Amino acid sequence: MAASATVAHIEPAVLRWARESAGYSARRAADEIGVDKWYLELVEDGHELLLLDEAEKAAEVYGRSLASLFLPEPPDEEPQELQFRRLPGTPKPPWGPEVQLTARRVSERQEVALEIYEALDEPAPWPARSERLVRTDKESLSAVVRELLGVSREEQASWSQDDYAPFRGWRAAVERLGVLVMQAGGVPVEEMRGFASIEPAEVPAILVNNKDDPRARAFTVLHEFGHVVLARRGESVGPATERWCESFAGRVLMPSDWLREALDASEARTTFGRVRDVARTFHVTPLAAAVRITRAGLVSRDEGGGVIGAIQRRGRERDEEEDGGGRGGNYYLNQVSWFGPSYLRLVFAALDNELVTLPTASGLLNGVKVKNFARLRNELEAR
């Protein structure tokens, strides 16, 4: 170590906590930080010190502020299992670093949103706008939700201009009720398509994997919204409710009467062709259409099962270039996608009302530069 190098006097237990709470093994953390594994272990055992620039990199890797690494002792945080109960849809614990970091950021944004509502002296809209869902019997929920979302047949049918239109439409409808909808793409689709964060209850949030097919993302929004609805009703959420939420999303996206009409209107000669036509009508994936049609009893189980199996054998319907979530590298559009329109509008509202400073707003947006705010606002309003 050079004599002039600045060292970071971090408590070993705090550094170990930061790594373990982020889900990193010592080897992977060392690789990400740029030090040897044996050296990181010596630091965590209190026999060596990181340089300041290494500590800054560690904070970045672990998704923590640099200041948090200089705490006198590890903070008292909820166990991962308790966090998991509030995040239906995530992989089974233990989570990998990408899921842990994403979950933490979603939770932080929910807390920020709630604080902004309070500072603006405005109630968070979700509790009032969802009150009807508490009084509705469970069998009628999908129809009532469809009504509350305010998406007509004509509007849904019009979402044919591009593959992303259905996702944008359903996201906007869910956000109008007071639920934050964000995207992230650091996790393979096979591991996680999305999850719901149901606390704080006043500002629930939905996270969607932007590596997924955009039509599938629309389904994921409504699937996770099912978890949010159940939580609002005081019912349990978690792995046991996955099948119900899948059925719920299918009924909201493809109401029974319209589904039957669409299937009858198809002139295709095969069941697969009819399913494909229905998928185009509702702007969903063929798999989602096949499952919904089969569960609705509009084709026999054997017939529907054969189509479902054929679709699944084909694997993913689009390659990474087509559905990989990158919208042509548009920086501002990506920011709108990752944060979600509602969260961005809240941050800008706090800025306009002088509740936060420009540097603070930049921090709330993960370092988006102040000079980029105007163009980001323009992209937001274009949504």
N, C-alpha and C positions, 0 to 999 in steps of 0.2 A: 504494500500500500504506500503510495507516495506521501511524503511528509506533509505536503501542502493540500492534500485531498480533504474535502469536507466530509466528515462521517455523520451518520444519523444515529443518534442515541435513542434507539427504540427498545422498549421493553420486550424481551424475547417472547413472553407469553402473549403479548398483543400481536406481534408479527405472526405467530403460529395461529392465533385465533383468526386473523384476517385471511390467512391461506385456507385453513380448514373450513371456515364459514363460507368461502367461495367455492368449495368443492374441488380444490386443486390438490393433487399429490405433490410431494416435495420435488420429484423429478420434473413434472410438467411445469410447476411454478418456476423452478430454477431456469428451465429452458426459455420460458416466456420473459423472465426478468433479465436473462443474459448472464447468469452466474452458474458456477458448478453446483451440482446437487449437494456434494459434501460440504461446500462452503455455506450454502443456505442452511443446512442442518446445524452447522457450527454456530451460525448467527442465532437460530431459534433456540439453541441450547445455552446461549449467553456467552460463548467463547470468542465471538468475532462481531464486527459491526458492518452494516452495509454502508456504502458511500451514499451521499445524499441523492445523487442521480439514480442510483439503484433503488433507493427507497421510493422515489417518485415513480419509477417504473413499476415497482411492486404495488403501489397504491392504484395505479392505472389498471394493472392486470387483475387485481382483486376487486375492482369496482368500488373502491373506498376513497375518501378524501385523504390527502397526505396528512392532514391534521389528526385524523382518526388513528393513524399509526403511532402518534406520539402521546396517546392516552396513557395514564399511569397503570391501567389494568384493562383487561378485556371488558367491554360493556356487557350488560345483562340483556341478552336477546332471547326471543322465543325460540324453542327448539324447532328444527326443520319440520318435524312431524306436525306441529301445531300450525305452522305456516301452510303446509300441504293441505290441511283440511279446509283452508280458506281459498285454495286455488284448484278447484276441480278441473280436470283435463290435463294436468301435468303428468309427466312420467312418474312411475313409482320411485319413491326415495330409495337410495340416495340420489339426489340430482347431480348432474354434471355442472361444471362451472358456467356454461352458457345459459342453462335454465335458471340457475341461482341468480346470476347477474340480471337476467331479463326480469325475473319475478321481483327482485328488489327494486328495479327501476320503475316497474309498473306501480308497485306499492307506494314508492316515493311520490310519483306523479299524482296518485289519488290523494295523498295527504296534502300536497301542494294545492290541488284543485279545491279541496275542502277549505283550506286556509284562505284562499282567494275569495271564495263565496262569502265566508265570514267577514273578511275585510271589506268587501263590497256591500256588506249588509244585505245580502240576498240569500234566500234559502236555496240549498241545492235542490234542483228540480225533481230528481228521481222519486223521493218519497211521495210527493203529492201526485205526480203524473202516473204513478204505478198503483195508487190506492185501489183502483178497481180490480186489480189482479188478486188482491187479498180476499175479496168477496166473491170471486168467480169460482164455480165448481171446476174441478180439475179437467173434466172431460171437455169443457167449453173454452179452456184456456187458449188453445191455438187460434180459434176464431176471434176471441176478444183481443188477443195480442195483434192479430192481423189488422183489426179495426183500429187499435191504438197506434200502431205504426203508420197508419194512414197511407198505405201503398195500394193503389187501385189496380185492377186488372190492366187497365189501359197503360198506366205508368210502367208496370212490370213488363208488359209486352213491348214497350218502346225501348227497353234497354238492349238494343241490338247493335248500337253504333260501334261498340268494341267490347272485348271480353271482360274489361274491368268495370263496365257500367253497372252490372248487377251488384258487384261488391260495393261500389260507391253508393248506390241507391239504398241498399239495406243498411250500410254503415250509417248513412245520414239519418235514416229513419230511427235506428236504435239510439243514436246520439241525441236526437230531438227529445227523447224521453229522459235524458239525463245520465246516460251510461257512456263512459269513455271507451273508445275503440282505437286500439293502437296496433302496430305491426312490428315485427322483428324477424330477422332471418338467420340468426346464429345457430339454429338447431335444425338437424335434418327433419324433413317432413315425416319420415317413417317413425321418428321418435316423438314428435309433438306437432300437432296441427294448430293448437291454440289452447288457451285456458281462460277461466273467469276468475277474477279477484273480487271477492264479495265483501271485503271490509277495507275501509270504512263503508258501512252500509249506505250512507248518504250518497256516496259517489262510487258505485261499483265500476269495474273496468273489464274489458275483454281484450285479450291479446291474440292476434292471428299471425301465423307463420307466413311471411311474404314470399317464401320459396314455393308455396303451394300454387296449384292451378287457381287463377282468379275466380273461376266459378265455384270451386270448392271452398274458397275463402268466404264467399257469401254464405254458404251452408254452415261453415264453422261459426260465423258471427251469430247466426240464429241458434245453433246448437249450444254455444256457450251462453247465449242470452237465456236459454232454457234454465241453466243453472242459476243465473241471476234471478229469474222469476221465482224459482223454487225457494231460494234464500229469502226473497222478499216476503214470501208466504209463511216463512218460519219453518219450512220443511228441510230435511237433511239433504246435503249435496255431497257428491263424491263419486267414486267408481260405480256404486250401486245405481246411480241415476243416469249413467251414460246412455243406456238403451232408450230410456224415456225421452231424454233430450234429443237423441237422434230422430225419434219418431215425431217429437214436437216440431223440430226444425222442418222435417219433411211436410208436415201438415200446414205449417205457416207458409212455406214456399209454394206448395202445390195443394191448395184447398180441394176437398173431395169432389165438389160439383164441377169445378173447372177442370180438374184432372180427368174426370170421366169424359167430359166434352172433348178435351184435347186428344184423348186416346181414340175416341170414336171418330174424330175428324181425320185421323191419319189414314192415308191411302196406301201405306206400305204393306207389302204382302207377308212380311215376316214379323214375328214378335220383336226381334231386335230392331228392325226398321221402325216399328211403331214406338218403341222406347226412345229411339234416337230422335224421332219427331217431337215427342213429348219433352225431351230434354231441351230441344231448341225453343220450344214454346215458352218454357219457364226459365230458360237460361241457367240450367243446372247441368251437372255432369251426367252422362248416360247411366253411371252407376247409381247416383242419387235417384234418378227417375225410375230405374228398374226396381230398386228397393221399395220406393214409395208405391209404385203400381202393384207390386207383389203383396205388400202388407195391406194394401187397401182391398185386396181380393179381386182386382180387375182382370187378373190372369191367374191361372192355376199355380200352385206352389212349384210344381215340377217345371212348368213353362218359364215362370219367372226365375226360378233357381238356375235354370240352364243359361238364361241371358246374363244373370249376375255373375255366374261362374266364367262365362266367356269374356265378359268385360274385365274381370279381375285377372284372368290369365294374360290379358294383353298388357297388364302392368300399367304404369303411368301413361296417361294419354298424351302428354306433351313432354318434350325434352327440356333440359335445363335452360336452354336459351330462350324458349318461348314462355315458360312459366316461372322463371327464377326470380321474380320480384324486383328486378332492376328497372325500371321504366326508362331505358335509354340513358341512364346515367344522369338524369335531371336532379341536381342537388336539391333544389327547393321542393320539387314534388316528392322526393324521398323523405324530406323532413316532415312534410304534411302526412305522409304515410306512416312514418314511425311514431310520431307523437299523437296523431289523430287530430282532426279539425277542432274538436271541442276543447281539448287541452290547450292547443295553441291560442284559440280565441280567448280563453281565460287568462293566459299569461299576458297577452296583448291588452286585455281589458285592465289588468292590474297595472300595467305600464302606463296606459292612457290616463288612468285615475291617480297616477303618481303614488301608487301603493308600493311599488318596487322601483329601483333604479335601473338604468340600462345595463350595468354590469350584473346586477342580480338577475334580471330577465335572461341575460346570456347564460348565466349559470343554470337557470331553470330549464334551459333548452340545450343542455349538455355542451355549452361552449359555442353555439352558433354566434358568429361575429355580429356585433351591433350594425356594422355597415351592410349586412345582408338582410336586416329586418324588413326593409321596405319591399324588397323583391319576394321575401317569404310571405309577407302579408298579401301581396298581389296573387301569388300562387294559391294561398289559402282561400281568398275570395273567389278565385276561379273554380274552386271545387263546388 
